Amino acid sequence: MPRLTVWMVRAALLQLGIGVTLGMLLLWNKGSILDPRVWLLLSTHLEMLVFGWLMQLALGIAFWILPRFTAEPRYGNLRLAWIGFVLLNLGIVLVIISAWVSSAASLQSIGRLIELIAAVLLVIVLWPRVKTFGA
């Protein structure tokens, strides 16, 4: 398994653990009210599960599982893929910070843009490896 996939799966599992824990707190608060401010965790919970776990896991496994090139570099442009991984996690952090800091409203737009750039970079790396069946 390539090192990038290992890092992406580890980061995805870490964010899954945090996201599920936040979800448990939200459900607990729904049954027996701990603190009304617990609902502020909802956007962080969703961000970590959708982008941090689901998207990151899918892209990391796709990087590993898609057919490799016969010549080096076998996985494509590794530098671009690593930049995509770093940008994806940076975007997630910026969106989460924007939910907690009221003066950083434009930070959410910047974080979403960084997440989009990261996804595009990773798709650019993966796209040449997508082939028709039997080719």
Z-matrix of the N, CA and C atoms (Angstrom, degrees):
N
C 1 1.449
C 2 1.525 1 108.07
N 3 1.339 2 118.16 1 131.65
C 4 1.470 3 120.38 2 -179.82
C 5 1.531 4 111.55 3 -64.83
N 6 1.308 5 114.82 4 151.12
C 7 1.466 6 121.06 5 -177.87
C 8 1.533 7 112.02 6 -59.15
N 9 1.338 8 117.24 7 -37.57
C 10 1.465 9 120.17 8 179.28
C 11 1.529 10 110.78 9 -61.95
N 12 1.319 11 117.12 10 -42.04
C 13 1.463 12 120.33 11 178.39
C 14 1.523 13 110.85 12 -63.10
N 15 1.324 14 116.66 13 -41.12
C 16 1.466 15 120.24 14 178.40
C 17 1.526 16 110.20 15 -59.09
N 18 1.317 17 116.30 16 -46.52
C 19 1.463 18 120.22 17 -179.40
C 20 1.517 19 112.02 18 -66.33
N 21 1.336 20 116.84 19 -39.24
C 22 1.461 21 119.58 20 179.81
C 23 1.530 22 111.12 21 -67.71
N 24 1.318 23 117.26 22 -40.51
C 25 1.470 24 119.90 23 178.85
C 26 1.526 25 110.37 24 -67.61
N 27 1.333 26 117.36 25 -41.56
C 28 1.471 27 119.66 26 177.54
C 29 1.516 28 111.78 27 -61.95
N 30 1.335 29 116.50 28 -44.82
C 31 1.467 30 120.11 29 178.75
C 32 1.528 31 110.38 30 -63.97
N 33 1.336 32 116.54 31 -39.43
C 34 1.468 33 120.37 32 178.75
C 35 1.524 34 110.74 33 -64.22
N 36 1.328 35 117.77 34 -42.90
C 37 1.461 36 120.72 35 179.68
C 38 1.528 37 111.61 36 -67.13
N 39 1.326 38 117.04 37 -37.63
C 40 1.462 39 120.67 38 176.27
C 41 1.526 40 110.28 39 -61.31
N 42 1.331 41 116.29 40 -45.69
C 43 1.459 42 119.50 41 -179.29
C 44 1.527 43 111.57 42 -71.22
N 45 1.336 44 117.51 43 -29.91
C 46 1.463 45 120.37 44 173.22
C 47 1.521 46 110.06 45 -62.92
N 48 1.319 47 117.17 46 -45.75
C 49 1.459 48 120.80 47 179.61
C 50 1.518 49 112.32 48 -60.78
N 51 1.330 50 116.55 49 -45.17
C 52 1.467 51 120.21 50 179.58
C 53 1.532 52 110.37 51 -67.36
N 54 1.334 53 116.25 52 -43.43
C 55 1.466 54 120.66 53 -179.41
C 56 1.518 55 112.53 54 -62.84
N 57 1.330 56 117.31 55 -41.71
C 58 1.472 57 120.90 56 178.22
C 59 1.527 58 110.35 57 -67.16
N 60 1.311 59 117.33 58 -39.14
C 61 1.464 60 120.60 59 177.83
C 62 1.532 61 110.67 60 -62.18
N 63 1.330 62 116.19 61 -42.80
C 64 1.467 63 119.14 62 177.20
C 65 1.525 64 110.49 63 -64.74
N 66 1.327 65 117.09 64 -38.37
C 67 1.461 66 120.62 65 177.10
C 68 1.512 67 111.99 66 -63.48
N 69 1.337 68 116.91 67 -38.47
C 70 1.467 69 120.06 68 177.19
C 71 1.522 70 110.53 69 -64.21
N 72 1.318 71 117.02 70 -40.84
C 73 1.467 72 120.01 71 176.94
C 74 1.527 73 111.10 72 -61.86
N 75 1.336 74 116.11 73 -41.70
C 76 1.465 75 119.86 74 179.18
C 77 1.528 76 111.32 75 -63.14
N 78 1.322 77 116.99 76 -42.66
C 79 1.463 78 119.83 77 178.61
C 80 1.523 79 112.05 78 -68.14
N 81 1.317 80 116.58 79 -39.59
C 82 1.453 81 120.71 80 178.06
C 83 1.530 82 109.62 81 -61.39
N 84 1.341 83 114.88 82 -42.77
C 85 1.456 84 119.98 83 179.93
C 86 1.529 85 111.14 84 -65.32
N 87 1.317 86 117.22 85 -29.40
C 88 1.453 87 120.60 86 178.66
C 89 1.528 88 111.45 87 -69.61
N 90 1.337 89 116.55 88 -36.17
C 91 1.456 90 121.07 89 -179.45
C 92 1.509 91 113.11 90 -80.25
N 93 1.301 92 117.22 91 -48.59
C 94 1.463 93 121.76 92 177.53
C 95 1.518 94 107.15 93 -133.75
N 96 1.289 95 115.92 94 112.25
C 97 1.460 96 121.66 95 -169.90
C 98 1.524 97 111.16 96 -61.95
N 99 1.328 98 114.01 97 114.10
C 100 1.467 99 120.62 98 175.34
C 101 1.521 100 109.51 99 -83.83
N 102 1.324 101 114.45 100 -54.40
C 103 1.455 102 121.46 101 -177.89
C 104 1.530 103 106.76 102 -162.91
N 105 1.302 104 119.33 103 131.72
C 106 1.476 105 120.47 104 -179.85
C 107 1.532 106 113.13 105 -60.38
N 108 1.323 107 116.81 106 -23.54
C 109 1.470 108 119.94 107 -179.10
C 110 1.528 109 113.04 108 -72.97
N 111 1.333 110 117.56 109 -10.22
C 112 1.463 111 120.79 110 178.60
C 113 1.527 112 110.14 111 -60.23
N 114 1.349 113 117.23 112 -29.33
C 115 1.459 114 120.13 113 -179.20
C 116 1.518 115 112.29 114 -65.85
N 117 1.324 116 117.65 115 -14.40
C 118 1.462 117 120.22 116 174.66
C 119 1.531 118 111.45 117 -67.05
N 120 1.324 119 117.03 118 -15.94
C 121 1.468 120 121.14 119 179.33
C 122 1.520 121 112.71 120 -78.71
N 123 1.327 122 118.38 121 -8.80
C 124 1.459 123 121.15 122 -174.29
C 125 1.527 124 112.66 123 -60.41
N 126 1.317 125 118.33 124 -45.81
C 127 1.470 126 120.00 125 -178.86
C 128 1.527 127 111.09 126 -66.88
N 129 1.327 128 117.30 127 -36.61
C 130 1.464 129 120.88 128 176.93
C 131 1.524 130 109.68 129 -66.02
N 132 1.322 131 116.85 130 -42.95
C 133 1.463 132 122.38 131 177.90
C 134 1.529 133 110.93 132 -57.91
N 135 1.318 134 116.89 133 -48.59
C 136 1.462 135 120.84 134 -179.11
C 137 1.524 136 111.98 135 -66.21
N 138 1.303 137 117.56 136 -42.36
C 139 1.474 138 121.85 137 179.72
C 140 1.522 139 111.09 138 -60.41
N 141 1.314 140 115.88 139 -44.95
C 142 1.464 141 119.53 140 -177.63
C 143 1.526 142 111.52 141 -68.76
N 144 1.321 143 117.75 142 -36.15
C 145 1.460 144 118.96 143 -178.31
C 146 1.524 145 112.77 144 -79.21
N 147 1.322 146 117.59 145 -40.59
C 148 1.466 147 119.34 146 -176.45
C 149 1.521 148 111.59 147 -77.81
N 150 1.316 149 117.29 148 -52.23
C 151 1.460 150 119.64 149 -176.07
C 152 1.526 151 112.11 150 -92.08
N 153 1.322 152 116.35 151 -40.39
C 154 1.455 153 119.73 152 -177.44
C 155 1.508 154 113.82 153 -72.34
N 156 1.324 155 117.51 154 -39.07
C 157 1.459 156 119.68 155 -178.91
C 158 1.522 157 111.55 156 -99.07
N 159 1.316 158 117.69 157 -61.80
C 160 1.455 159 121.33 158 -170.61
C 161 1.531 160 112.63 159 -63.49
N 162 1.315 161 116.70 160 -53.87
C 163 1.466 162 120.18 161 -176.62
C 164 1.528 163 111.24 162 -68.04
N 165 1.313 164 116.86 163 -43.58
C 166 1.455 165 120.33 164 -177.93
C 167 1.537 166 111.76 165 -66.52
N 168 1.327 167 116.75 166 -40.53
C 169 1.459 168 120.36 167 177.82
C 170 1.526 169 110.61 168 -64.84
N 171 1.328 170 117.39 169 -44.36
C 172 1.464 171 121.03 170 -179.50
C 173 1.528 172 111.24 171 -61.93
N 174 1.325 173 117.40 172 -45.42
C 175 1.467 174 120.00 173 -179.64
C 176 1.524 175 111.67 174 -68.94
N 177 1.327 176 117.08 175 -37.57
C 178 1.463 177 120.30 176 179.10
C 179 1.523 178 112.34 177 -65.72
N 180 1.316 179 116.63 178 -43.05
C 181 1.465 180 120.12 179 178.79
C 182 1.522 181 110.21 180 -70.36
N 183 1.327 182 117.86 181 -36.96
C 184 1.468 183 120.56 182 176.55
C 185 1.525 184 110.63 183 -61.64
N 186 1.322 185 117.63 184 -39.02
C 187 1.467 186 121.13 185 178.55
C 188 1.525 187 110.22 186 -60.73
N 189 1.299 188 116.89 187 -36.79
C 190 1.464 189 121.78 188 -178.27
C 191 1.532 190 112.01 189 -80.24
N 192 1.314 191 117.75 190 -42.68
C 193 1.457 192 121.83 191 -165.68
C 194 1.532 193 114.08 192 -88.09
N 195 1.320 194 118.09 193 -26.00
C 196 1.466 195 119.16 194 -179.49
C 197 1.529 196 110.41 195 -64.49
N 198 1.334 197 116.85 196 150.77
C 199 1.473 198 119.43 197 -178.80
C 200 1.528 199 111.68 198 -56.52
N 201 1.315 200 115.25 199 139.78
C 202 1.457 201 120.85 200 -178.95
C 203 1.524 202 110.22 201 -91.41
N 204 1.311 203 115.57 202 161.70
C 205 1.454 204 120.78 203 175.33
C 206 1.520 205 109.51 204 -74.54
N 207 1.322 206 116.75 205 154.52
C 208 1.465 207 119.90 206 179.40
C 209 1.521 208 111.17 207 -77.63
N 210 1.331 209 117.86 208 -28.86
C 211 1.470 210 121.85 209 179.57
C 212 1.525 211 109.54 210 -103.34
N 213 1.324 212 115.20 211 161.63
C 214 1.469 213 119.80 212 177.31
C 215 1.516 214 109.38 213 -72.91
N 216 1.293 215 121.36 214 146.16
C 217 1.459 216 127.93 215 -7.37
C 218 1.527 217 110.22 216 -75.77
N 219 1.290 218 116.17 217 128.62
C 220 1.466 219 122.23 218 -173.24
C 221 1.525 220 113.44 219 -67.51
N 222 1.330 221 117.11 220 -29.49
C 223 1.467 222 120.58 221 -178.25
C 224 1.519 223 113.13 222 -99.89
N 225 1.299 224 118.31 223 2.46
C 226 1.458 225 121.27 224 -177.79
C 227 1.520 226 110.59 225 94.33
N 228 1.307 227 115.62 226 -156.14
C 229 1.453 228 122.14 227 -176.72
C 230 1.540 229 110.31 228 -75.71
N 231 1.331 230 115.65 229 95.49
C 232 1.472 231 120.24 230 -177.29
C 233 1.527 232 112.32 231 -65.80
N 234 1.301 233 116.49 232 -36.37
C 235 1.469 234 119.60 233 -179.14
C 236 1.528 235 110.75 234 -61.30
N 237 1.326 236 115.80 235 -44.56
C 238 1.461 237 120.78 236 178.60
C 239 1.535 238 110.90 237 -64.15
N 240 1.322 239 116.75 238 -38.18
C 241 1.465 240 120.88 239 179.11
C 242 1.530 241 110.73 240 -66.03
N 243 1.320 242 117.64 241 -42.70
C 244 1.473 243 120.38 242 178.16
C 245 1.527 244 110.98 243 -64.57
N 246 1.323 245 116.42 244 -39.04
C 247 1.471 246 119.75 245 176.54
C 248 1.524 247 109.70 246 -61.78
N 249 1.329 248 117.21 247 -41.25
C 250 1.466 249 120.95 248 177.00
C 251 1.517 250 112.03 249 -61.02
N 252 1.337 251 116.71 250 -42.39
C 253 1.470 252 121.08 251 178.43
C 254 1.532 253 110.97 252 -61.31
N 255 1.316 254 116.72 253 -47.25
C 256 1.469 255 120.92 254 -179.22
C 257 1.529 256 110.37 255 -64.73
N 258 1.329 257 116.67 256 -43.53
C 259 1.465 258 119.70 257 -179.17
C 260 1.530 259 111.95 258 -65.75
N 261 1.323 260 116.82 259 -37.34
C 262 1.468 261 119.62 260 178.44
C 263 1.526 262 110.73 261 -60.65
N 264 1.308 263 116.69 262 -46.58
C 265 1.466 264 119.66 263 -179.47
C 266 1.523 265 111.85 264 -71.34
N 267 1.327 266 117.48 265 -33.86
C 268 1.463 267 120.10 266 175.07
C 269 1.524 268 110.45 267 -64.16
N 270 1.329 269 117.28 268 -42.44
C 271 1.460 270 120.80 269 178.05
C 272 1.516 271 112.11 270 -62.26
N 273 1.325 272 116.36 271 -40.38
C 274 1.472 273 120.33 272 178.16
C 275 1.525 274 110.19 273 -61.98
N 276 1.317 275 116.35 274 -45.32
C 277 1.473 276 120.53 275 179.83
C 278 1.528 277 110.41 276 -62.54
N 279 1.336 278 117.92 277 -42.53
C 280 1.467 279 120.66 278 -179.43
C 281 1.531 280 111.55 279 -64.64
N 282 1.317 281 117.48 280 -40.38
C 283 1.468 282 119.96 281 178.67
C 284 1.523 283 110.43 282 -65.91
N 285 1.329 284 117.39 283 -39.73
C 286 1.461 285 120.37 284 178.53
C 287 1.530 286 110.53 285 -66.13
N 288 1.324 287 117.27 286 -42.59
C 289 1.477 288 120.70 287 177.95
C 290 1.522 289 110.17 288 -61.49
N 291 1.329 290 116.86 289 -40.42
C 292 1.469 291 119.67 290 -178.53
C 293 1.530 292 111.90 291 -63.53
N 294 1.322 293 116.64 292 -27.64
C 295 1.468 294 119.39 293 178.10
C 296 1.524 295 111.64 294 -73.39
N 297 1.314 296 117.27 295 -23.54
C 298 1.465 297 120.80 296 -175.41
C 299 1.522 298 113.76 297 -102.11
N 300 1.314 299 117.44 298 -23.27
C 301 1.469 300 120.56 299 -178.66
C 302 1.520 301 107.62 300 -107.37
N 303 1.322 302 116.14 301 113.69
C 304 1.464 303 119.89 302 -174.50
C 305 1.528 304 112.44 303 -67.68
N 306 1.312 305 118.55 304 -26.33
C 307 1.464 306 120.99 305 -178.67
C 308 1.526 307 112.37 306 -82.31
N 309 1.336 308 117.57 307 -3.06
C 310 1.460 309 121.50 308 -176.69
C 311 1.524 310 111.49 309 -111.01
N 312 1.350 311 116.55 310 48.32
C 313 1.464 312 120.16 311 -176.91
C 314 1.524 313 111.57 312 -67.10
N 315 1.318 314 117.99 313 -35.91
C 316 1.467 315 120.18 314 179.89
C 317 1.531 316 111.77 315 -73.99
N 318 1.323 317 116.48 316 -12.38
C 319 1.461 318 120.62 317 179.52
C 320 1.526 319 111.31 318 -65.69
N 321 1.323 320 117.40 319 -29.71
C 322 1.465 321 120.20 320 178.39
C 323 1.525 322 110.50 321 -66.00
N 324 1.316 323 117.31 322 -42.58
C 325 1.460 324 120.49 323 178.32
C 326 1.525 325 111.11 324 -63.73
N 327 1.318 326 116.10 325 -40.78
C 328 1.467 327 120.68 326 178.32
C 329 1.525 328 109.90 327 -65.17
N 330 1.329 329 116.45 328 -43.35
C 331 1.463 330 120.44 329 178.58
C 332 1.516 331 112.21 330 -62.19
N 333 1.330 332 117.33 331 -43.12
C 334 1.467 333 120.72 332 178.17
C 335 1.529 334 111.03 333 -64.12
N 336 1.332 335 116.37 334 -39.73
C 337 1.462 336 120.15 335 178.16
C 338 1.526 337 110.67 336 -63.75
N 339 1.321 338 117.08 337 -41.49
C 340 1.463 339 121.14 338 177.93
C 341 1.524 340 110.59 339 -64.72
N 342 1.330 341 117.41 340 -39.72
C 343 1.468 342 120.39 341 176.47
C 344 1.524 343 111.09 342 -62.67
N 345 1.324 344 116.27 343 -40.75
C 346 1.464 345 120.33 344 178.15
C 347 1.526 346 111.11 345 -64.06
N 348 1.318 347 116.57 346 -44.40
C 349 1.466 348 120.65 347 178.25
C 350 1.529 349 110.18 348 -60.96
N 351 1.320 350 116.87 349 -41.93
C 352 1.468 351 121.14 350 179.10
C 353 1.521 352 110.83 351 -61.71
N 354 1.320 353 116.94 352 -45.40
C 355 1.468 354 120.27 353 179.72
C 356 1.524 355 110.71 354 -63.53
N 357 1.320 356 117.03 355 -41.13
C 358 1.468 357 120.59 356 178.76
C 359 1.527 358 110.44 357 -63.94
N 360 1.325 359 117.42 358 -42.96
C 361 1.470 360 120.11 359 178.26
C 362 1.526 361 111.51 360 -60.69
N 363 1.322 362 116.52 361 -44.77
C 364 1.462 363 119.56 362 -179.83
C 365 1.528 364 111.53 363 -67.10
N 366 1.317 365 117.83 364 -36.11
C 367 1.466 366 120.61 365 176.61
C 368 1.524 367 110.32 366 -68.13
N 369 1.323 368 117.98 367 -37.31
C 370 1.471 369 121.31 368 176.62
C 371 1.525 370 110.27 369 -60.72
N 372 1.316 371 117.09 370 -39.19
C 373 1.465 372 120.89 371 178.45
C 374 1.531 373 110.33 372 -69.49
N 375 1.321 374 117.16 373 -40.00
C 376 1.465 375 121.39 374 -175.08
C 377 1.522 376 114.04 375 -80.46
N 378 1.311 377 118.40 376 -31.28
C 379 1.458 378 122.27 377 -171.20
C 380 1.534 379 114.34 378 -55.81
N 381 1.314 380 121.25 379 -44.72
C 382 1.474 381 119.70 380 179.71
C 383 1.526 382 113.60 381 -63.53
N 384 1.308 383 117.73 382 -17.61
C 385 1.472 384 120.73 383 -178.83
C 386 1.518 385 112.86 384 -89.27
N 387 1.332 386 118.24 385 -6.99
C 388 1.457 387 122.07 386 178.17
C 389 1.515 388 107.75 387 -82.86
N 390 1.324 389 115.91 388 119.99
C 391 1.457 390 121.33 389 -176.95
C 392 1.528 391 108.88 390 -130.32
N 393 1.331 392 115.72 391 159.27
C 394 1.455 393 119.20 392 176.08
C 395 1.533 394 109.55 393 -70.81
N 396 1.319 395 116.50 394 156.40
C 397 1.452 396 121.22 395 -177.56
C 398 1.529 397 109.86 396 -63.71
N 399 1.312 398 116.16 397 131.84
C 400 1.459 399 122.01 398 178.72
C 401 1.510 400 114.85 399 86.49
N 402 1.334 401 117.59 400 -4.65
C 403 1.468 402 120.24 401 -178.12
C 404 1.517 403 110.60 402 -86.14
